[in-house]
Amino acid sequence: MSEGANKVDQGETVADMWEGFFLLTMTHVARDSVQYREMRNAFYAGTLCLFNWFMVQLDADTEPTDDDMARVSRIHDEIQAFMNEKAAEAAAYRAKQ
């Protein structure tokens, strides 16, 4: 079982993922700011869109197919690249402080 599946099995939620994203990329933003609220809205909207898109892409079989797993891997790679980009931007910002 993958690390991500274990986290979900242990109760990790989208809220936990948002908090991790915030701590990685936006610590310079006040939690009561418009920017925080709008970024959180965008994060959840993106999660919803991805979830809905993913659900209609799955093969009809009850067990994940190799194609399903390849799709998940591609999504993971894309999200990881985005997170790496945001982490680099946050590090650059902190370095200027």
PyMOL CGO cylinders between C-alpha atoms (Angstrom):
from pymol import cmd
from pymol.cgo import CYLINDER

trace = [
    CYLINDER, 0.00, 0.00, 0.00, 1.32, 3.46, -0.85, 0.3, 1, 1, 1, 1, 1, 1,
    CYLINDER, 1.32, 3.46, -0.85, 2.18, 6.10, 1.72, 0.3, 1, 1, 1, 1, 1, 1,
    CYLINDER, 2.18, 6.10, 1.72, -0.70, 8.28, 0.50, 0.3, 1, 1, 1, 1, 1, 1,
    CYLINDER, -0.70, 8.28, 0.50, -3.22, 5.48, 0.91, 0.3, 1, 1, 1, 1, 1, 1,
    CYLINDER, -3.22, 5.48, 0.91, -1.95, 4.90, 4.44, 0.3, 1, 1, 1, 1, 1, 1,
    CYLINDER, -1.95, 4.90, 4.44, -2.47, 8.57, 5.28, 0.3, 1, 1, 1, 1, 1, 1,
    CYLINDER, -2.47, 8.57, 5.28, -6.04, 8.43, 3.98, 0.3, 1, 1, 1, 1, 1, 1,
    CYLINDER, -6.04, 8.43, 3.98, -6.65, 5.22, 5.91, 0.3, 1, 1, 1, 1, 1, 1,
    CYLINDER, -6.65, 5.22, 5.91, -5.33, 7.00, 9.00, 0.3, 1, 1, 1, 1, 1, 1,
    CYLINDER, -5.33, 7.00, 9.00, -7.83, 9.82, 8.52, 0.3, 1, 1, 1, 1, 1, 1,
    CYLINDER, -7.83, 9.82, 8.52, -5.90, 12.47, 6.58, 0.3, 1, 1, 1, 1, 1, 1,
    CYLINDER, -5.90, 12.47, 6.58, -8.36, 14.87, 5.03, 0.3, 1, 1, 1, 1, 1, 1,
    CYLINDER, -8.36, 14.87, 5.03, -8.30, 17.54, 2.34, 0.3, 1, 1, 1, 1, 1, 1,
    CYLINDER, -8.30, 17.54, 2.34, -8.17, 20.02, 5.23, 0.3, 1, 1, 1, 1, 1, 1,
    CYLINDER, -8.17, 20.02, 5.23, -4.91, 18.41, 6.33, 0.3, 1, 1, 1, 1, 1, 1,
    CYLINDER, -4.91, 18.41, 6.33, -3.59, 18.68, 2.80, 0.3, 1, 1, 1, 1, 1, 1,
    CYLINDER, -3.59, 18.68, 2.80, -4.59, 22.36, 2.66, 0.3, 1, 1, 1, 1, 1, 1,
    CYLINDER, -4.59, 22.36, 2.66, -2.81, 23.03, 5.96, 0.3, 1, 1, 1, 1, 1, 1,
    CYLINDER, -2.81, 23.03, 5.96, 0.32, 21.34, 4.63, 0.3, 1, 1, 1, 1, 1, 1,
    CYLINDER, 0.32, 21.34, 4.63, 0.14, 23.39, 1.44, 0.3, 1, 1, 1, 1, 1, 1,
    CYLINDER, 0.14, 23.39, 1.44, -0.32, 26.58, 3.44, 0.3, 1, 1, 1, 1, 1, 1,
    CYLINDER, -0.32, 26.58, 3.44, 2.63, 25.82, 5.72, 0.3, 1, 1, 1, 1, 1, 1,
    CYLINDER, 2.63, 25.82, 5.72, 4.84, 24.96, 2.76, 0.3, 1, 1, 1, 1, 1, 1,
    CYLINDER, 4.84, 24.96, 2.76, 4.00, 27.88, 0.51, 0.3, 1, 1, 1, 1, 1, 1,
    CYLINDER, 4.00, 27.88, 0.51, 2.08, 30.68, 2.22, 0.3, 1, 1, 1, 1, 1, 1,
    CYLINDER, 2.08, 30.68, 2.22, 3.38, 31.24, 5.75, 0.3, 1, 1, 1, 1, 1, 1,
    CYLINDER, 3.38, 31.24, 5.75, 3.83, 34.93, 4.94, 0.3, 1, 1, 1, 1, 1, 1,
    CYLINDER, 3.83, 34.93, 4.94, 0.06, 35.28, 4.44, 0.3, 1, 1, 1, 1, 1, 1,
    CYLINDER, 0.06, 35.28, 4.44, -2.21, 36.08, 7.38, 0.3, 1, 1, 1, 1, 1, 1,
    CYLINDER, -2.21, 36.08, 7.38, -4.89, 33.46, 7.96, 0.3, 1, 1, 1, 1, 1, 1,
    CYLINDER, -4.89, 33.46, 7.96, -7.57, 36.16, 8.17, 0.3, 1, 1, 1, 1, 1, 1,
    CYLINDER, -7.57, 36.16, 8.17, -6.58, 37.77, 4.85, 0.3, 1, 1, 1, 1, 1, 1,
    CYLINDER, -6.58, 37.77, 4.85, -8.47, 37.79, 1.58, 0.3, 1, 1, 1, 1, 1, 1,
    CYLINDER, -8.47, 37.79, 1.58, -5.51, 36.08, -0.08, 0.3, 1, 1, 1, 1, 1, 1,
    CYLINDER, -5.51, 36.08, -0.08, -5.68, 33.17, 2.38, 0.3, 1, 1, 1, 1, 1, 1,
    CYLINDER, -5.68, 33.17, 2.38, -9.42, 32.78, 1.89, 0.3, 1, 1, 1, 1, 1, 1,
    CYLINDER, -9.42, 32.78, 1.89, -9.19, 32.94, -1.90, 0.3, 1, 1, 1, 1, 1, 1,
    CYLINDER, -9.19, 32.94, -1.90, -6.27, 30.50, -2.05, 0.3, 1, 1, 1, 1, 1, 1,
    CYLINDER, -6.27, 30.50, -2.05, -8.17, 28.09, 0.18, 0.3, 1, 1, 1, 1, 1, 1,
    CYLINDER, -8.17, 28.09, 0.18, -11.21, 28.43, -2.09, 0.3, 1, 1, 1, 1, 1, 1,
    CYLINDER, -11.21, 28.43, -2.09, -9.06, 27.71, -5.14, 0.3, 1, 1, 1, 1, 1, 1,
    CYLINDER, -9.06, 27.71, -5.14, -7.41, 24.74, -3.40, 0.3, 1, 1, 1, 1, 1, 1,
    CYLINDER, -7.41, 24.74, -3.40, -10.76, 23.15, -2.58, 0.3, 1, 1, 1, 1, 1, 1,
    CYLINDER, -10.76, 23.15, -2.58, -12.22, 23.97, -5.99, 0.3, 1, 1, 1, 1, 1, 1,
    CYLINDER, -12.22, 23.97, -5.99, -9.23, 22.32, -7.64, 0.3, 1, 1, 1, 1, 1, 1,
    CYLINDER, -9.23, 22.32, -7.64, -9.60, 19.29, -5.38, 0.3, 1, 1, 1, 1, 1, 1,
    CYLINDER, -9.60, 19.29, -5.38, -13.26, 18.99, -6.33, 0.3, 1, 1, 1, 1, 1, 1,
    CYLINDER, -13.26, 18.99, -6.33, -12.56, 19.34, -10.05, 0.3, 1, 1, 1, 1, 1, 1,
    CYLINDER, -12.56, 19.34, -10.05, -9.78, 16.78, -9.93, 0.3, 1, 1, 1, 1, 1, 1,
    CYLINDER, -9.78, 16.78, -9.93, -11.88, 14.35, -7.93, 0.3, 1, 1, 1, 1, 1, 1,
    CYLINDER, -11.88, 14.35, -7.93, -14.82, 14.65, -10.31, 0.3, 1, 1, 1, 1, 1, 1,
    CYLINDER, -14.82, 14.65, -10.31, -12.58, 14.34, -13.35, 0.3, 1, 1, 1, 1, 1, 1,
    CYLINDER, -12.58, 14.34, -13.35, -10.80, 11.35, -11.86, 0.3, 1, 1, 1, 1, 1, 1,
    CYLINDER, -10.80, 11.35, -11.86, -14.02, 9.54, -11.02, 0.3, 1, 1, 1, 1, 1, 1,
    CYLINDER, -14.02, 9.54, -11.02, -15.30, 9.69, -14.61, 0.3, 1, 1, 1, 1, 1, 1,
    CYLINDER, -15.30, 9.69, -14.61, -11.92, 8.57, -15.97, 0.3, 1, 1, 1, 1, 1, 1,
    CYLINDER, -11.92, 8.57, -15.97, -11.76, 5.29, -14.04, 0.3, 1, 1, 1, 1, 1, 1,
    CYLINDER, -11.76, 5.29, -14.04, -12.38, 2.08, -15.90, 0.3, 1, 1, 1, 1, 1, 1,
    CYLINDER, -12.38, 2.08, -15.90, -15.66, 0.41, -15.00, 0.3, 1, 1, 1, 1, 1, 1,
    CYLINDER, -15.66, 0.41, -15.00, -13.94, -2.64, -13.47, 0.3, 1, 1, 1, 1, 1, 1,
    CYLINDER, -13.94, -2.64, -13.47, -14.27, -2.98, -9.72, 0.3, 1, 1, 1, 1, 1, 1,
    CYLINDER, -14.27, -2.98, -9.72, -10.51, -3.32, -9.26, 0.3, 1, 1, 1, 1, 1, 1,
    CYLINDER, -10.51, -3.32, -9.26, -8.08, -0.63, -10.44, 0.3, 1, 1, 1, 1, 1, 1,
    CYLINDER, -8.08, -0.63, -10.44, -6.56, -1.48, -13.79, 0.3, 1, 1, 1, 1, 1, 1,
    CYLINDER, -6.56, -1.48, -13.79, -3.04, -0.74, -14.97, 0.3, 1, 1, 1, 1, 1, 1,
    CYLINDER, -3.04, -0.74, -14.97, -4.55, 2.18, -16.90, 0.3, 1, 1, 1, 1, 1, 1,
    CYLINDER, -4.55, 2.18, -16.90, -6.18, 3.51, -13.72, 0.3, 1, 1, 1, 1, 1, 1,
    CYLINDER, -6.18, 3.51, -13.72, -2.87, 3.35, -11.90, 0.3, 1, 1, 1, 1, 1, 1,
    CYLINDER, -2.87, 3.35, -11.90, -1.10, 5.08, -14.79, 0.3, 1, 1, 1, 1, 1, 1,
    CYLINDER, -1.10, 5.08, -14.79, -3.67, 7.89, -14.60, 0.3, 1, 1, 1, 1, 1, 1,
    CYLINDER, -3.67, 7.89, -14.60, -3.12, 8.26, -10.87, 0.3, 1, 1, 1, 1, 1, 1,
    CYLINDER, -3.12, 8.26, -10.87, 0.65, 8.37, -11.43, 0.3, 1, 1, 1, 1, 1, 1,
    CYLINDER, 0.65, 8.37, -11.43, 0.30, 11.12, -14.04, 0.3, 1, 1, 1, 1, 1, 1,
    CYLINDER, 0.30, 11.12, -14.04, -1.93, 13.15, -11.73, 0.3, 1, 1, 1, 1, 1, 1,
    CYLINDER, -1.93, 13.15, -11.73, 0.51, 12.65, -8.88, 0.3, 1, 1, 1, 1, 1, 1,
    CYLINDER, 0.51, 12.65, -8.88, 3.45, 13.77, -11.03, 0.3, 1, 1, 1, 1, 1, 1,
    CYLINDER, 3.45, 13.77, -11.03, 1.58, 16.90, -12.12, 0.3, 1, 1, 1, 1, 1, 1,
    CYLINDER, 1.58, 16.90, -12.12, 0.58, 17.84, -8.59, 0.3, 1, 1, 1, 1, 1, 1,
    CYLINDER, 0.58, 17.84, -8.59, 4.08, 17.14, -7.29, 0.3, 1, 1, 1, 1, 1, 1,
    CYLINDER, 4.08, 17.14, -7.29, 5.58, 19.42, -9.94, 0.3, 1, 1, 1, 1, 1, 1,
    CYLINDER, 5.58, 19.42, -9.94, 3.17, 22.17, -8.87, 0.3, 1, 1, 1, 1, 1, 1,
    CYLINDER, 3.17, 22.17, -8.87, 4.07, 21.69, -5.22, 0.3, 1, 1, 1, 1, 1, 1,
    CYLINDER, 4.07, 21.69, -5.22, 7.78, 21.82, -6.02, 0.3, 1, 1, 1, 1, 1, 1,
    CYLINDER, 7.78, 21.82, -6.02, 7.24, 25.07, -7.93, 0.3, 1, 1, 1, 1, 1, 1,
    CYLINDER, 7.24, 25.07, -7.93, 5.32, 26.62, -5.04, 0.3, 1, 1, 1, 1, 1, 1,
    CYLINDER, 5.32, 26.62, -5.04, 7.88, 25.47, -2.47, 0.3, 1, 1, 1, 1, 1, 1,
    CYLINDER, 7.88, 25.47, -2.47, 10.68, 27.05, -4.52, 0.3, 1, 1, 1, 1, 1, 1,
    CYLINDER, 10.68, 27.05, -4.52, 8.73, 30.31, -4.77, 0.3, 1, 1, 1, 1, 1, 1,
    CYLINDER, 8.73, 30.31, -4.77, 8.11, 30.34, -1.01, 0.3, 1, 1, 1, 1, 1, 1,
    CYLINDER, 8.11, 30.34, -1.01, 11.77, 29.63, -0.29, 0.3, 1, 1, 1, 1, 1, 1,
    CYLINDER, 11.77, 29.63, -0.29, 12.81, 32.47, -2.58, 0.3, 1, 1, 1, 1, 1, 1,
    CYLINDER, 12.81, 32.47, -2.58, 10.39, 34.79, -0.83, 0.3, 1, 1, 1, 1, 1, 1,
    CYLINDER, 10.39, 34.79, -0.83, 11.66, 33.81, 2.62, 0.3, 1, 1, 1, 1, 1, 1,
    CYLINDER, 11.66, 33.81, 2.62, 15.26, 34.27, 1.48, 0.3, 1, 1, 1, 1, 1, 1,
    CYLINDER, 15.26, 34.27, 1.48, 14.47, 37.91, 0.62, 0.3, 1, 1, 1, 1, 1, 1,
    CYLINDER, 14.47, 37.91, 0.62, 13.10, 38.60, 4.11, 0.3, 1, 1, 1, 1, 1, 1,
]
cmd.load_cgo(trace, "trace")
